[in-house]
Amino acid sequence: MKSFDVPIIYRSPLITAIKKKRKETDKMKKDFSPTLLDFGPLQIFLARHFGFCYGVENAIEIAFRTVEENPGKRIFLLSEMIHNPQVNADLQSHGINFLQDTYGKQIIPFEVLTADDIVIIPAFGTTLDIEKRLNDIGIQTEKYNTTCPFVEKVWNRSEVIARKNYTIVIHGKPKHEETRATFSHAAANAASVVVEDMKQAKELARYITGEKPATLFAEEFKGQYSTGFDVTKDLQRIGVVNQTTMLASDTQAIADYLKQVMIDTFHPAVAEDRFAETRDTLCYATNDNQTAVTGMLETAADLAIVVGGYNSSNTSHLVELCEEKLPTYFINSEEKIISAQEILHYNFHTKEEKLTAEFLPKKEPVKILITSGASCPDALVEGVINKLAGFFPVIISNDQLIKSFE
């Protein structure tokens, strides 16, 4: 796979050595057990896969290269490059301004833009309407488009099944940038509707079976369906695609459920007559990171720490997986670990930070599972490891650890 020129400040000598070693010894990516960092009184188990994915590294490389190659030009990002506060702050410190916030609210009006300005499309992609608006100003969006190739794959797959007269069901968070972009591309080719979770998928199914009257659909799925959506005809043939940062298992469960509903309702000779096969739209990185967490959770531990941006969808799902098994702390930097007694962590359910005391058990060895989201720099993970190690009389240094993986 292609390697990217990502700023050194995001790299970690320790994590790089670990990932290189694991890749060499597990080229087929079949071993999802964690990597043990044994500090003696502290044992840290790192997930097999975590951190920057292909799409994120590609976006970061394009963004920083754009700054370097265009001195004196006004450079804007349509919205956050990725859902990581440190990376977005770095981009702003290099003179890049955001046009919108993460929910699409305008920060800088499009009216102030000129054809001489540069607008970078973030890794999530954007809607066709916004792209056209920028193009009408004279801005060349294709030159500075960092849309993740795996997001584009979902768009392309949507277009393919749309040509075969399937309605597109998108599993995603309706307000998320990627979902808005995917919905825009899907709706340009076919009737489309967003379902946020299995609960909404089951409600959609009740319209497919006729259990619910079509008159209720508009209010129940308000803001989540394409213009002109007709419940009586647009739910005859469907295909499910996903926001690539959702839990892959959830997307598959929704697809399997709706497929069975279509089979039970219409009794087709072959399932494909009513339901399009779209397994290939699941993102490899999301899949790998989530499977790695599942593998990591097989290790007996005292707690888990997940590092990443608080508005990161893929990171929140890693937290969700860990929470099912043991105490889990979602932090966006080592600074949130205030001391050996206190940690300030984020509850993504209530959308607020919480201070927890005595989060480290008084025992030896303390066993901690660690992973991070796809938009989290490895340097942040190393910072967390170093902070934790500083609370214990460790028997091995970072340099010694690095050498052990070389």
ABEGO torsion letter per residue (X at the ends): XBBBBBBAAABBAAAAAAAAAAAAABAAGABABBBBBBAGABBBBBBABBEBBAAAAAAAAAAAAAAAABBGBBBBBABBABBBAAAAAAAAAAGBBBABBAAGBBABBAAABBAABBBBBBAAEBBAAAAAAAAAAGBBAAAABABBAAAAAAAAAAAAAAAAGBBBBBBBBAABAAAAAAAAAAAAABBBBBBABAAAAAAAAAAAAGABBAAAAAAAABGABBBGBBAAAAAABBBBBBBAABBAAAAAAAAAAAAAAAAAAAGBABAAAABBBAAAABBAAAAAAAAAAAAAAABBBABBBBBEBAABAAAAAAAAAAAAABBBBBBABAAABABAABBBBBBAAAGBBBBBBGABBBBOBBBBBBBBBAABBAAAAAAAAAAAAAABBBABBAAAAAAAAX
